[in-house]
Amino acid sequence: MTTPRPATELSADEARRIALRAQGFLGTPDRKAGVRGVLRHLGAVQLDTISVLARSHELIPYARLGAVGRKPVETAYWKPVSMGAPPARPHAFEYWSHAACILPIEEWPHFAFRRRAYRSRPHWNHALPDGTYDQVIKQLRAEGPLTATELGGAKKTSEWWDWSGTKVAVERALMYGEVVCVERRGWKRVYDLAERAVPGDLLHDELDDTECLRRLVRLAGQSLGVGTRADIADYHRLKGEQVDAVIADSGLVPVTVEGWGKPAWADPTALETPPRGRHRTTLLSPFDSLIWERARTERIFGFTHRLEAYVPKPKRVYGYFAMPVLAGGRLVGRVDPAREGRTLVAKHVTLDGPKAVPAVAQALLEAATWVDCTDIRVERVDAPDLREPLTGELTRALA
């Protein structure tokens, strides 16, 4: 692909600040729009089964808005919005984007390209017993919304991967777009027919692949502020050639960024006003979209981020669920947290020098308050000489 002449050149610092503002970490948060506003702003919030302080989809709005209630977070995602006349419109749906993600309901038409791709797949990892798919659709039509358990069982055995025929059928229907996940209940997906759950004006696959991709590339650019081809493709897990096919018509503008070494594109709105305002100090979920892409995180922040939950314990460097600490627009350390009753345990703390101590203490204190912990215990600190300053900060704040 021939890259057009860059519209402007950004310094590395300008690109970092644009990325922070685009992700909701720089400037005054829109508290009136709340969790729903965060979802619309980011375009996708990743789901994951791991829950240490909280599940990742709860940590995402917390990181941007502060100690928002955990029950209101779930309500904001899943409770239909009344527009003054029935029926109430859902705000979100779950589908495959960067991974399994909560997405704004308005984007349903723009995932038609992915639904079509799933329908045309020649093979699947799980066999589908004859008649099961039609039976699941029939049962949802008569009794839905239902979980896989209510449909007849999610597993054949206790192994997580050994799905029942019912689970295979309903998951395939979800990928095809005939069924939609309308909420998570105790972490179980609750399924309903898309024809019943998705507003009629959005329930269609009329947009061709090009229009779908153009929209998702533009959304990714807006959510990132500025990004390379790989950054933009990764946001909704598009292929590089899919990005190449539409980026010239996406509304994003070509730029160069100091030290990046590759062409980049920016949201033109992000270039209009220099990013200013207050920085958030917070713990970040390892699944936060600010740090989704490892190469981008290293390029922007000079920080290597890797989730080690699936790494054998003896090989972990930073801990099971190490959460990067964001402060002053920089990533200044990591905390691997746990909870024991009303105590927040910092099992392993990494600090980027003495100046990071107050920020890490602040992030720990706010997180403890959010999850109803009244005490904080620090176990291991990478730099032993910083252990006492950190525990001293925490002790003074908790006194």
Disulfide bonds with the S-S distance in Angstrom:
none
